[in-house]
Amino acid sequence: MKSVTVKVPATTANLGAGFDTLALALDLYDYVTIELNTKTHIEIENEGENSLPLDEKNIVYIAAKAVFDMAKVEMDGLKIKLVNNIPLARGLGSSASARVGGAIGANCLLGNRFSNDEIMSLTAGLEGHPDNVTPALFGGFTISYIDKGELKYFKISPSVEFKIVVIIPQFEVSTSKAREILPSKISREEAVFNIGRACLLVSSILTGQLEYISVGMQDMLHQPYRKKLVPGMDDVFKAAMKNGARGVALSGAGPSIVAFATEGFEEIGKSMQQAFLKYNIKSRFLVTEINSKGIEIID
Ligand code: HSE
């Protein structure tokens, strides 16, 4: 039986000012192996091996099935093996990567009937917001937007090298809860504040003028509200900046935090760890590169 393995990167969304719009693919991966089977059978290694559903409620299966439905092809079941390295419910896009992996795997089994843009629209619909799905598929730094009801994206390859120090606290934050606490309306001042910052962030990534990143990552739309879900967030931000980070932001809906840096990565990571410890929160950190390729079919 034909099987396919898809390598899907983790992502960090929002990047401060770019709520639901800006995101970046990271050098950290989940692997989804999928094949047609007489019934559905799911195996999971690493993250979520004791907590994620092993039946048709699994979101990898749901995304794969949605592709079969879109193609109007019936199937009895899928054999799915997941090797998950992206921590769950930590703001690193694990659900988007899972959906993208399932959908791309199913599309391969169907002889690539759909374009990656069609898979992007399908998986963003399942996810409820597009920002993580886009870089998981296409890599790099992406701007996702909806034009006349159609999801589109613009991909930027940063013109200078920098790394991302990701601090991952031990506790989880549910994205739905982190979205519920956000106000549904904002003032004109807040909108203007974020528009300016988001433009500045994109310009600094495009031109390599990294001195604008820290201001470009300031935000009034989500971070101030999500602070209460991430004890110590302000102190972790301060520690990263004091130790040489060029900018720092809550990763997606949190609780992970990303610091952009060109040097001193270990010191920045350790300082953020110490800052969390003051709040009795254990954490680990990773120093990652930007993934520029997005998904890869490796088998
Ligand atoms: N843009 C989304 C949010 C990302 O902030 O809610 C969730 O991972």
Boltz pocket constraint, residues with backbone or C-beta under 6 A from the ligand:
constraints:
  - pocket:
      binder: B
      contacts: [[A, 13], [A, 14], [A, 19], [A, 20], [A, 21], [A, 91], [A, 92], [A, 93], [A, 129], [A, 131], [A, 132], [A, 175], [A, 178], [A, 179], [A, 222], [A, 251], [A, 252], [A, 253]]
      max_distance: 6.0
